Amino acid sequence: MLKIQEIREIIKLVDSSSIDEFVYEVDNSKIKLKKQSGVTVVTEAPVVKAAPVVVAPVAAPEAAAPAPAVEKATAEAPVAVDSSLHKITSPMVGTFYQSPNPESPAFVKVGDKVGEESVVCIVEAMKLFNEIEAEVNGEIVEILVKDGDLVEYGQPLFLVKEN
């Protein structure tokens, strides 16, 4: 059985790829992802017997169909940020966490002062929890990702106004 985080990663990968449908079957579980008008649908149902996994890209029915997805992506593009602000970036691909556990407060909030060795978040990669340090002295101006989001290598996580 896949964990919810693994399912989220699969959804993101399918969403960012050119395939329209993805089916994954293992043991007594089946996950089917299908793109419809820019929306990803997830269903999970028990399977009577296991079958080999087959992944095949499905050709788009019309050449004009991808255009709305491109428009959507550009509409969600981040706005230009002040170049004088320092970006704390993710050193790896993984899951972003603002606190050491769900019951604890966030490491930092907007307006907090940080030092070079201040831990600002955790990025989980392959079951390892990696503490990310600010690397600069300053004040947190903006948090660019949400708790539990998947982050890419080099993706900006925080904007810091340096002292």
C-alpha positions in Angstrom: 0.0 0.0 0.0 1.4 3.4 -0.9 1.6 6.1 1.7 -0.2 9.4 1.1 3.1 11.3 0.6 4.1 8.8 -2.2 0.7 9.3 -3.8 1.1 13.1 -3.7 4.5 12.7 -5.4 3.0 10.6 -8.1 0.2 13.1 -8.6 2.8 16.0 -9.0 4.9 13.9 -11.5 1.9 13.0 -13.6 0.6 16.6 -13.4 3.9 18.0 -14.7 4.3 15.4 -17.4 2.7 15.2 -20.8 0.9 11.9 -20.1 -2.9 12.1 -19.6 -3.5 8.9 -17.8 -1.5 6.8 -15.3 -2.4 3.4 -13.7 -0.4 1.7 -10.9 -1.4 -1.7 -9.5 0.3 -3.5 -6.7 -0.9 -6.3 -4.3 -4.6 -5.5 -3.6 -4.4 -1.8 -4.5 -4.9 0.2 -7.7 -4.2 3.9 -8.3 -5.5 5.5 -11.5 -4.7 9.1 -12.3 -6.3 10.8 -15.3 -6.0 14.4 -16.4 -9.3 16.1 -17.4 -9.2 19.8 -18.3 -6.2 20.5 -16.2 -7.6 18.5 -13.2 -6.0 15.4 -11.8 -8.5 12.7 -10.6 -7.3 10.1 -8.1 -9.2 6.9 -7.5 -8.1 3.9 -5.4 -9.9 0.5 -5.3 -9.1 -3.0 -4.3 -7.9 -5.4 -7.0 -8.7 -9.1 -7.0 -5.4 -10.2 -8.5 -2.1 -8.4 -9.1 -1.3 -7.6 -12.7 2.0 -6.3 -14.2 2.4 -2.5 -14.2 2.0 -0.9 -17.6 2.7 2.7 -18.1 2.1 4.2 -21.6 1.7 7.8 -22.6 -1.6 8.6 -24.2 -1.7 10.9 -27.1 -3.9 14.0 -26.7 -7.1 13.9 -28.8 -6.6 17.5 -30.1 -3.6 19.6 -30.6 -5.4 22.6 -29.0 -6.0 20.8 -25.7 -2.7 21.6 -24.0 -3.1 25.3 -24.5 -5.3 25.9 -21.4 -2.8 24.1 -19.2 0.0 26.4 -20.5 -2.2 29.5 -19.8 -2.9 28.2 -16.3 0.8 27.6 -15.6 1.7 31.2 -16.7 -1.2 32.6 -14.6 0.2 31.0 -11.5 3.8 32.1 -12.2 5.3 33.9 -9.2 5.6 37.6 -9.3 9.0 39.3 -9.6 10.7 39.7 -6.2 13.0 42.3 -5.0 16.5 41.3 -6.1 18.1 42.7 -2.9 16.4 39.9 -0.9 18.4 36.7 -0.2 16.7 33.5 -1.3 17.0 30.4 0.9 16.8 27.6 -1.6 16.2 23.9 -1.2 19.4 21.9 -1.4 17.5 18.8 -2.5 14.3 17.3 -3.8 12.0 16.4 -1.0 9.1 17.4 1.2 9.1 20.8 3.0 8.2 21.0 6.7 8.0 24.2 8.7 8.3 22.5 12.1 10.0 19.4 13.6 6.7 17.7 14.1 3.0 18.5 13.7 2.5 19.6 17.3 5.5 22.0 17.4 5.4 25.6 16.2 7.1 26.6 13.0 10.9 27.1 13.1 10.4 30.7 11.7 7.6 33.0 10.8 7.5 36.2 8.6 9.2 38.9 10.6 11.5 36.6 12.6 15.2 37.4 12.9 17.6 34.6 11.8 21.3 34.0 12.0 23.6 32.1 9.7 23.1 28.8 11.6 19.4 29.3 12.4 17.3 26.3 11.3 14.4 27.6 9.2 12.8 24.3 8.0 13.3 20.6 7.3 13.3 19.0 3.9 12.6 15.2 4.0 14.3 13.2 1.3 14.3 9.4 1.3 13.1 9.2 4.9 15.9 11.5 6.1 15.0 14.8 7.7 17.5 17.4 6.7 17.6 20.7 8.7 18.0 23.7 6.4 19.9 26.7 7.8 19.4 30.4 6.9 23.1 30.9 5.9 22.6 34.7 6.3 21.8 37.1 9.1 18.5 38.9 8.5 14.8 38.9 8.8 12.3 36.5 7.1 10.3 38.6 4.6 8.3 35.8 2.9 7.7 32.0 3.1 7.3 30.8 -0.5 6.1 27.2 0.1 3.4 25.6 2.3 4.0 23.0 4.9 4.0 19.5 3.3 4.7 20.8 -0.3 7.1 18.9 -2.5 10.1 21.1 -3.3 12.7 20.8 -6.1 16.5 21.2 -6.0 17.3 25.0 -6.0 13.6 26.0 -5.4 13.4 29.2 -3.3 11.8 28.5 0.1 12.2 31.8 1.9 13.1 35.4 1.2 15.3 37.1 3.7 16.2 40.8 4.1 19.8 40.7 5.0 21.2 42.9 7.9 
